[in-house]
Amino acid sequence: MANETNGCIEFEGTRSRQGYGVLPKPVHGSRLAHRAVLAAKLGRPVEGVSRHTCDNPPCVNPDHLIEGTQACLLYTSPSPRDS
């Protein structure tokens, strides 16, 4: 469902304990919805971590997802929720 306040599109299916959307079967090599969406956006599997620029785990808005490294994630993220 789209959130008009922050532009997030929140996954409406099953979620992990951390709040990430979980797909019933792997898509682009992942069951995590945000990673599958980022892989589709990139046209290839995600090689590092997928980061939410919105810091909202259930968000699957492709404009809010970027590929990064674990080191970058630890350096820039205010919370360890990104995967």
BAFI-964864 format. One line per 10 residues: number of its first residue (from 1); their letters; for each residue x, y, z of N, C-alpha, C. Coordinates in nm, 3 decimals. Layout:
<pts>
NUM> A> X/Y/Z/X/Y/Z/X/Y/Z | ...
</pts>
This chain:
<pts>
1> MANETNGCIE> 0.084/-0.118/0.000/0.000/0.000/0.000/0.089/0.125/0.000 | 0.060/0.220/-0.083/0.139/0.343/-0.093/0.110/0.437/0.023 | 0.216/0.495/0.076/0.205/0.593/0.183/0.231/0.730/0.122 | 0.131/0.815/0.117/0.144/0.945/0.052/0.237/1.039/0.127 | 0.259/1.015/0.255/0.345/1.102/0.334/0.492/1.085/0.299 | 0.539/0.960/0.292/0.682/0.936/0.268/0.712/0.869/0.134 | 0.612/0.837/0.055/0.633/0.776/-0.076/0.662/0.627/-0.072 | 0.661/0.568/0.048/0.688/0.425/0.059/0.571/0.344/0.002 | 0.606/0.229/-0.054/0.507/0.130/-0.095/0.533/0.011/-0.004 | 0.445/-0.012/0.091/0.469/-0.115/0.190/0.416/-0.251/0.145
11> FEGTRSRQGY> 0.499/-0.351/0.159/0.465/-0.488/0.125/0.348/-0.532/0.212 | 0.246/-0.591/0.150/0.125/-0.627/0.224/0.115/-0.775/0.261 | 0.212/-0.854/0.222/0.208/-0.997/0.254/0.276/-1.028/0.386 | 0.327/-1.150/0.396/0.397/-1.196/0.516/0.523/-1.112/0.538 | 0.552/-1.085/0.665/0.673/-1.008/0.700/0.758/-1.086/0.799 | 0.888/-1.063/0.791/0.982/-1.124/0.886/0.970/-1.052/1.021 | 1.037/-1.105/1.121/1.037/-1.040/1.252/1.096/-0.899/1.246 | 1.185/-0.877/1.150/1.247/-0.746/1.133/1.159/-0.650/1.053 | 1.048/-0.702/0.998/0.955/-0.618/0.924/0.967/-0.623/0.773 | 1.063/-0.701/0.720/1.082/-0.711/0.576/0.975/-0.799/0.512
21> GVLPKPVHGS> 0.931/-0.765/0.391/0.837/-0.847/0.319/0.902/-0.978/0.279 | 0.830/-1.088/0.294/0.881/-1.222/0.261/0.792/-1.283/0.153 | 0.854/-1.322/0.043/0.782/-1.384/-0.068/0.765/-1.533/-0.044 | 0.661/-1.595/-0.100/0.639/-1.739/-0.079/0.747/-1.826/-0.143 | 0.813/-1.778/-0.248/0.923/-1.851/-0.311/1.023/-1.750/-0.364 | 1.148/-1.792/-0.384/1.252/-1.698/-0.428/1.222/-1.633/-0.564 | 1.251/-1.507/-0.575/1.243/-1.430/-0.699/1.377/-1.359/-0.713 | 1.443/-1.376/-0.826/1.577/-1.320/-0.847/1.672/-1.365/-0.735 | 1.654/-1.488/-0.686/1.743/-1.545/-0.587/1.714/-1.509/-0.442 | 1.608/-1.438/-0.415/1.579/-1.399/-0.277/1.431/-1.413/-0.245
31> RLAHRAVLAA> 1.403/-1.445/-0.119/1.264/-1.446/-0.072/1.228/-1.312/-0.008 | 1.327/-1.225/0.014/1.299/-1.094/0.070/1.248/-1.002/-0.042 | 1.130/-0.947/-0.021/1.063/-0.870/-0.127/1.146/-0.752/-0.174 | 1.208/-0.679/-0.082/1.285/-0.561/-0.123/1.407/-0.599/-0.206 | 1.470/-0.712/-0.177/1.585/-0.757/-0.258/1.539/-0.801/-0.397 | 1.423/-0.867/-0.406/1.370/-0.908/-0.536/1.336/-0.786/-0.620 | 1.277/-0.684/-0.558/1.243/-0.561/-0.631/1.370/-0.489/-0.677 | 1.470/-0.482/-0.590/1.595/-0.416/-0.630/1.663/-0.493/-0.744 | 1.663/-0.626/-0.738/1.722/-0.707/-0.845/1.649/-0.682/-0.977 | 1.518/-0.671/-0.973/1.441/-0.641/-1.094/1.477/-0.503/-1.147
41> KLGRPVEGVS> 1.494/-0.408/-1.057/1.532/-0.271/-1.097/1.670/-0.271/-1.162 | 1.764/-0.347/-1.104/1.901/-0.352/-1.156/1.914/-0.441/-1.280 | 1.820/-0.534/-1.297/1.828/-0.630/-1.408/1.928/-0.741/-1.383 | 1.962/-0.762/-1.256/2.057/-0.867/-1.216/2.041/-0.892/-1.067 | 2.095/-1.005/-1.017/2.087/-1.029/-0.872/2.163/-0.921/-0.794 | 2.117/-0.895/-0.674/2.185/-0.800/-0.587/2.313/-0.865/-0.538 | 2.426/-0.797/-0.555/2.555/-0.854/-0.518/2.593/-0.826/-0.374 | 2.553/-0.715/-0.321/2.586/-0.680/-0.183/2.462/-0.681/-0.098 | 2.443/-0.572/-0.025/2.322/-0.558/0.056/2.227/-0.465/-0.017 | 2.100/-0.481/0.012/2.002/-0.388/-0.043/1.965/-0.293/0.070
51> RHTCDNPPCV> 1.969/-0.164/0.042/1.947/-0.062/0.144/1.819/0.014/0.116 | 1.750/0.047/0.224/1.632/0.132/0.215/1.675/0.275/0.245 | 1.661/0.365/0.150/1.694/0.506/0.177/1.591/0.568/0.270 | 1.476/0.504/0.283/1.368/0.553/0.369/1.374/0.495/0.510 | 1.462/0.396/0.534/1.474/0.326/0.663/1.341/0.266/0.707 | 1.265/0.210/0.610/1.135/0.151/0.636/1.138/0.007/0.583 | 1.163/-0.095/0.668/1.182/-0.233/0.621/1.074/-0.289/0.528 | 0.945/-0.263/0.547/0.848/-0.322/0.454/0.837/-0.250/0.319 | 0.910/-0.141/0.301/0.901/-0.063/0.176/0.960/-0.141/0.058 | 0.886/-0.145/-0.053/0.932/-0.208/-0.177/0.930/-0.108/-0.293
61> NPDHLIEGTQ> 0.931/0.020/-0.262/0.936/0.122/-0.368/1.076/0.117/-0.429 | 1.089/0.086/-0.558/1.220/0.076/-0.621/1.302/0.205/-0.608 | 1.235/0.318/-0.601/1.307/0.445/-0.587/1.369/0.462/-0.449 | 1.329/0.380/-0.352/1.382/0.388/-0.216/1.488/0.281/-0.188 | 1.521/0.199/-0.289/1.613/0.088/-0.270/1.741/0.110/-0.349 | 1.854/0.088/-0.283/1.984/0.099/-0.348/2.071/-0.019/-0.306 | 2.169/-0.051/-0.391/2.263/-0.157/-0.360/2.382/-0.096/-0.288 | 2.434/-0.166/-0.190/2.550/-0.117/-0.117/2.633/-0.232/-0.065 | 2.728/-0.197/0.020/2.814/-0.297/0.083/2.782/-0.302/0.231 | 2.822/-0.410/0.296/2.801/-0.421/0.440/2.874/-0.310/0.514
71> ACLLYTSPSP> 2.995/-0.276/0.471/3.071/-0.169/0.535/2.999/-0.036/0.522 | 2.946/-0.007/0.405/2.871/0.116/0.383/2.746/0.117/0.470 | 2.681/0.004/0.480/2.560/-0.008/0.560/2.589/0.024/0.707 | 2.696/-0.034/0.759/2.731/-0.011/0.899/2.772/0.133/0.925 | 2.834/0.196/0.825/2.881/0.333/0.840/2.768/0.435/0.830 | 2.671/0.411/0.743/2.570/0.513/0.715/2.435/0.489/0.778 | 2.405/0.366/0.819/2.271/0.337/0.868/2.255/0.368/1.016 | 2.148/0.438/1.051/2.123/0.464/1.192/2.072/0.341/1.265 | 2.028/0.239/1.189/1.980/0.116/1.251/2.029/-0.003/1.169 | 2.043/-0.120/1.231/2.094/-0.237/1.161/1.986/-0.316/1.088
81> RDS> 1.877/-0.253/1.049/1.765/-0.326/0.991/1.784/-0.359/0.844 | 1.866/-0.286/0.770/1.880/-0.312/0.627/1.945/-0.448/0.607 | 1.914/-0.512/0.497/1.976/-0.641/0.467/2.016/-0.647/0.323
</pts>
